[in-house]
Amino acid sequence: MNVGDLVVRKSYGGDIAFRVEDMRSNLAVIKGTEFRLLADSPLDDLVRVPYAPLNEKSQKANIRANESFSRLKRHREEQTQRNQVDLSGDWPLVEQQPSYFEVPGKVLHLDGDLNYLKKSLSLYQQLRVPAEGHYVSESGMADALYRLLPRVRPDIVVITGHDGVLKQRPNNDLYSLNSYKNSQNFVTAIQVARQYERHYDTLTVIAGACQSHFEALLQAGANFASSPGRILIHALDPVYVAAKASFTSVRDTINMTDVLHNTISGTQGVGGIETRGSYRIGLPRLNDLTQLKVTPSVM
C-alpha cells in the first residue's frame, strides 16, 4: 500500500473509493474521490482497486450532479431571456434596444483537495461564474483568508475540503467540535470571513464538507453549510450553491427550496439561511466582465 493508491474499505463493502493521503504505522489517512470525506482506516481493511467502483451510490451521485448542473445552465438561459424582455419594456421605441452587461457575484474558493479544486474551477468557468481558487489545507484556511479577502474582495467565499465524524468521539457526542476531523478548522475560517465582512448579504459564506458540524458552521457565520444530516456530500455541492448565489439578483433572495433540493446531496447534505443574491446587470453593453482567468494555486 502506497500514498496515492486508489482503495476501498472491506468493512463498508467497498461502497466508496478513496485515495491514500498518508500512512501512519498500521493506519492510513484516506480521502474520498467523489465525496468530501476524510477518514482513518486500518491498512488491513483497505483493498487496492484499479478504478473507482461504479456502484449504485456513485451512479446516483453522478446522475444527480448532471441533472443539477443542467438545471443551472437552463436557469442561466431563462435569466438571459427575462433580462432582455424586462429591459426592452423600459427602453424608448425610437431608440435601438440596448444589450446589457452582467456582473455576477465573484467567488473565492478555498479547497483542501487539489483535484476537487480543479473540477470546481472548470465548472465555474463553464457556468461563467467569475472565480479565484486556492488549494489550502483545512488547517491553513483561516490564515489564507486573512491575506486573500482584502485582495480578492469576493461576493461569495467557499470554504471546503474534507471532514468526517470521528469513530472514537468523546461521549459519542455529535454536538462537540472535538468529534469532527476538520469542522473546527472550518469554524475558525468562517470567523475570519465574518471579521472581514459581518453583513450576510454583502459576503455569502458557504462552508463545510462531509458530515461537518452544520450547527457550529452556521453559528460561526456561514450562510450555507453542510451537513444537517451528518451525511456524505458530493464534491461539487459547494459549487452548485455558489453558482446559484452568483447568478441570483441582488433584488432577490436565493431560492432556498430550489438550492437545497437541487444540490446533489439534498437537504440532508446542505442547509442555510435566507440570503440575497449577488448578480447585477448594467447598461449600455460593455466588454464582457464575467470571464476571469481562474488558475488553481498551491499554498
C-alpha positions as CSV (number, residue, x, y, z in Angstrom):
1,M,0.0,0.0,0.0
2,N,1.4,3.4,-1.0
3,V,0.3,7.1,-0.7
4,G,-1.8,7.9,-3.8
5,D,-3.2,4.4,-4.2
6,L,-6.9,4.1,-5.0
7,V,-8.6,2.0,-2.3
8,V,-11.9,0.8,-0.9
9,R,-12.8,-0.3,2.6
10,K,-13.7,-4.0,3.1
11,S,-15.7,-3.2,6.3
12,Y,-18.0,-0.9,4.3
13,G,-18.5,-3.3,1.4
14,G,-16.3,-1.2,-0.9
15,D,-19.0,1.4,-1.3
16,I,-16.8,4.5,-1.7
17,A,-13.5,5.0,-3.4
18,F,-10.7,6.8,-1.6
19,R,-7.1,7.9,-2.2
20,V,-4.5,7.1,0.4
21,E,-3.3,10.5,1.7
22,D,-0.9,9.5,4.4
23,M,0.2,6.4,6.2
24,R,0.9,6.2,9.9
25,S,2.1,2.8,11.3
26,N,-0.8,0.4,10.6
27,L,-3.3,3.2,9.7
28,A,-3.9,5.1,6.5
29,V,-5.5,8.5,6.1
30,I,-7.9,8.3,3.2
31,K,-9.8,10.9,1.2
32,G,-13.0,10.3,-0.9
33,T,-12.7,10.6,-4.7
34,E,-16.3,11.7,-5.2
35,F,-17.4,12.6,-1.7
36,R,-15.7,15.2,0.6
37,L,-14.9,12.6,3.3
38,L,-11.7,12.2,5.4
39,A,-11.2,9.0,7.3
40,D,-8.7,6.8,9.1
41,S,-8.6,3.1,8.3
42,P,-6.5,0.1,9.3
43,L,-4.3,-1.0,6.4
44,D,-5.8,-4.5,6.6
45,D,-9.2,-3.1,5.9
46,L,-8.2,-1.5,2.6
47,V,-8.1,-3.1,-0.8
48,R,-6.3,-1.5,-3.8
49,V,-8.5,-1.1,-6.8
50,P,-7.6,-0.1,-10.4
51,Y,-10.5,2.3,-10.7
52,A,-13.4,3.7,-8.6
53,P,-16.2,1.2,-8.3
54,L,-19.3,2.3,-10.2
55,N,-21.9,1.2,-7.6
56,E,-25.4,2.4,-7.0
57,K,-24.3,5.2,-4.7
58,S,-21.8,6.6,-7.2
59,Q,-24.2,6.2,-10.1
60,K,-26.9,8.1,-8.3
61,A,-24.5,10.8,-7.4
62,N,-23.3,11.2,-11.0
63,I,-26.9,11.4,-12.3
64,R,-27.8,14.0,-9.7
65,A,-24.7,16.0,-10.5
66,N,-25.5,16.1,-14.2
67,E,-29.1,17.0,-13.5
68,S,-28.2,19.8,-11.1
69,F,-25.8,21.5,-13.5
70,S,-28.1,21.0,-16.4
71,R,-30.7,22.9,-14.3
72,L,-28.2,25.7,-13.6
73,K,-27.5,26.1,-17.3
74,R,-31.2,26.2,-18.1
75,H,-31.7,28.8,-15.4
76,R,-29.0,31.0,-17.0
77,E,-30.6,30.8,-20.4
78,E,-34.0,31.7,-18.9
79,Q,-32.4,34.5,-16.9
80,T,-30.9,36.0,-20.1
81,Q,-34.2,36.0,-21.9
82,R,-36.0,37.6,-18.9
83,N,-33.4,40.3,-18.6
84,Q,-33.8,41.3,-22.3
85,V,-37.6,41.3,-22.1
86,D,-37.5,43.4,-18.8
87,L,-35.1,45.9,-20.3
88,S,-36.9,46.3,-23.6
89,G,-40.1,47.3,-21.9
90,D,-38.3,50.3,-20.3
91,W,-36.4,51.5,-23.4
92,P,-37.9,54.1,-25.8
93,L,-39.2,52.5,-29.1
94,V,-37.4,55.3,-31.2
95,E,-34.1,54.1,-29.9
96,Q,-32.4,50.8,-30.6
97,Q,-33.0,48.4,-27.6
98,P,-29.6,48.0,-25.9
99,S,-27.9,44.8,-24.9
100,Y,-26.9,44.7,-21.3
101,F,-23.8,43.5,-19.5
102,E,-23.7,41.2,-16.5
103,V,-21.8,41.4,-13.2
104,P,-22.3,38.0,-11.4
105,G,-21.0,37.6,-7.9
106,K,-17.3,36.8,-7.7
107,V,-16.3,33.6,-5.9
108,L,-13.2,33.0,-3.7
109,H,-13.0,29.2,-3.4
110,L,-10.6,27.6,-0.8
111,D,-10.3,23.8,-1.1
112,G,-8.4,21.2,0.8
113,D,-8.3,18.9,-2.2
114,L,-6.5,19.9,-5.4
115,N,-8.4,17.6,-7.7
116,Y,-11.8,18.9,-6.4
117,L,-10.5,22.4,-6.8
118,K,-9.6,21.8,-10.4
119,K,-13.1,20.3,-11.1
120,S,-14.7,23.2,-9.3
121,L,-12.9,25.8,-11.3
122,S,-13.7,24.1,-14.5
123,L,-17.4,24.2,-13.7
124,Y,-17.3,27.8,-12.6
125,Q,-15.7,28.5,-16.0
126,Q,-18.4,26.6,-17.9
127,L,-21.1,28.4,-16.0
128,R,-19.4,31.8,-16.5
129,V,-19.0,32.4,-12.8
130,P,-16.0,34.6,-12.0
131,A,-13.9,32.7,-9.6
132,E,-10.5,32.5,-8.0
133,G,-9.4,29.2,-6.4
134,H,-6.7,28.3,-4.0
135,Y,-5.6,24.9,-2.8
136,V,-5.1,25.2,1.0
137,S,-5.1,22.7,3.8
138,E,-8.1,22.9,6.0
139,S,-5.9,23.9,9.0
140,G,-4.4,26.8,6.9
141,M,-7.7,28.3,5.6
142,A,-8.1,30.9,8.3
143,D,-4.6,32.4,7.7
144,A,-5.2,32.2,3.9
145,L,-8.4,34.2,4.2
146,Y,-6.7,37.0,6.2
147,R,-4.4,37.5,3.2
148,L,-6.9,36.8,0.4
149,L,-10.1,38.6,1.4
150,P,-8.8,42.2,1.2
151,R,-7.1,41.5,-2.2
152,V,-9.8,39.4,-3.9
153,R,-12.8,41.3,-2.4
154,P,-15.2,38.5,-3.3
155,D,-19.0,38.5,-3.0
156,I,-19.0,34.8,-2.2
157,V,-16.5,32.7,-0.3
158,V,-16.4,28.9,-0.4
159,I,-14.5,27.1,2.4
160,T,-14.4,23.4,1.8
161,G,-12.3,20.3,1.7
162,H,-12.7,17.1,3.7
163,D,-14.3,16.3,7.0
164,G,-15.9,13.4,8.9
165,V,-17.2,12.3,12.2
166,L,-14.6,10.6,14.4
167,K,-15.4,6.9,15.2
168,Q,-13.9,7.4,18.6
169,R,-15.6,10.6,19.7
170,P,-15.9,12.0,23.3
171,N,-19.1,10.6,24.9
172,N,-20.4,9.8,21.4
173,D,-21.3,13.5,21.2
174,L,-22.2,14.8,17.7
175,Y,-22.6,18.4,19.0
176,S,-18.9,18.7,20.1
177,L,-16.4,20.1,17.6
178,N,-13.9,17.7,19.0
179,S,-16.0,14.9,17.4
180,Y,-15.0,16.0,13.8
181,K,-12.0,15.9,11.6
182,N,-12.0,19.4,10.3
183,S,-15.1,21.3,11.5
184,Q,-13.1,23.3,13.9
185,N,-10.9,24.5,11.1
186,F,-13.9,25.5,9.0
187,V,-15.4,27.4,12.0
188,T,-12.2,29.3,12.5
189,A,-12.0,30.2,8.8
190,I,-15.7,31.4,8.8
191,Q,-15.0,33.6,11.8
192,V,-12.1,35.3,9.9
193,A,-14.5,35.9,7.0
194,R,-17.1,37.5,9.3
195,Q,-14.4,39.7,10.9
196,Y,-13.7,40.9,7.4
197,E,-17.4,41.4,6.5
198,R,-20.1,40.9,9.1
199,H,-23.1,41.6,6.7
200,Y,-24.6,38.3,5.5
201,D,-25.8,39.8,2.2
202,T,-22.5,41.5,1.4
203,L,-20.4,38.4,1.8
204,T,-22.1,35.0,1.3
205,V,-20.2,32.2,3.1
206,I,-20.5,28.6,2.0
207,A,-18.7,26.1,4.3
208,G,-18.2,22.5,5.2
209,A,-17.7,19.0,3.8
210,C,-18.9,15.5,4.5
211,Q,-20.5,15.1,7.9
212,S,-19.5,18.6,9.1
213,H,-20.9,20.2,12.2
214,F,-23.7,22.1,10.5
215,E,-25.0,24.0,13.5
216,A,-21.5,25.2,14.5
217,L,-20.7,26.4,11.0
218,L,-24.0,28.4,10.9
219,Q,-23.4,29.8,14.3
220,A,-19.9,30.9,13.3
221,G,-21.4,32.9,10.4
222,A,-21.9,30.7,7.4
223,N,-24.9,31.4,5.1
224,F,-24.9,27.8,3.8
225,A,-23.2,24.8,5.4
226,S,-23.0,21.1,5.5
227,S,-24.2,18.7,6.8
228,P,-27.6,18.8,8.6
229,G,-28.0,15.0,8.4
230,R,-24.3,14.3,9.0
231,I,-24.2,12.6,5.6
232,L,-21.7,12.5,2.8
233,I,-21.9,15.5,0.5
234,H,-20.8,15.3,-3.2
235,A,-17.6,17.1,-4.1
236,L,-19.4,19.6,-6.2
237,D,-22.3,20.6,-3.9
238,P,-20.5,23.8,-2.7
239,V,-20.0,24.8,-6.4
240,Y,-23.7,24.5,-7.1
241,V,-24.7,26.7,-4.1
242,A,-22.0,29.3,-5.0
243,A,-23.2,29.4,-8.7
244,K,-26.8,30.0,-7.6
245,A,-25.7,32.8,-5.3
246,S,-23.6,34.3,-8.0
247,F,-26.5,34.5,-10.5
248,T,-29.3,35.4,-8.2
249,S,-30.2,39.1,-8.5
250,V,-29.3,41.5,-5.7
251,R,-33.0,42.3,-5.7
252,D,-34.0,38.8,-4.8
253,T,-33.2,36.3,-2.1
254,I,-31.7,33.0,-3.1
255,N,-34.5,30.4,-3.6
256,M,-33.8,28.2,-0.6
257,T,-36.0,25.4,-1.7
258,D,-34.6,25.3,-5.2
259,V,-31.0,25.4,-4.0
260,L,-31.3,22.8,-1.2
261,H,-33.5,20.3,-3.1
262,N,-31.3,20.5,-6.2
263,T,-27.9,20.1,-4.7
264,I,-26.5,16.6,-5.4
265,S,-26.8,15.6,-1.7
266,G,-30.2,17.2,-1.0
267,T,-31.5,18.8,2.2
268,Q,-29.7,16.4,4.5
269,G,-26.4,17.4,2.9
270,V,-26.7,21.2,2.8
271,G,-28.7,23.8,4.7
272,G,-28.7,27.5,5.2
273,I,-30.4,30.8,5.9
274,E,-32.2,33.3,3.7
275,T,-29.6,35.3,1.7
276,R,-29.7,37.9,-1.1
277,G,-28.0,37.1,-4.4
278,S,-25.0,38.9,-5.9
279,Y,-25.9,39.3,-9.6
280,R,-26.3,42.7,-11.3
281,I,-27.0,43.9,-14.8
282,G,-25.9,47.1,-16.3
283,L,-26.4,49.4,-19.4
284,P,-25.2,50.0,-22.0
285,R,-23.3,46.9,-23.1
286,L,-19.6,46.9,-22.3
287,N,-17.0,44.3,-22.8
288,D,-17.7,41.0,-21.1
289,L,-16.9,41.4,-17.4
290,T,-17.6,37.8,-16.5
291,Q,-14.7,36.0,-18.0
292,L,-11.9,36.0,-15.4
293,K,-8.9,33.7,-15.7
294,V,-9.1,31.0,-13.0
295,T,-5.9,29.2,-12.1
296,P,-5.6,26.9,-9.1
297,S,-2.7,27.9,-6.8
298,V,-0.9,25.9,-4.1
299,M,-0.4,27.4,-0.7
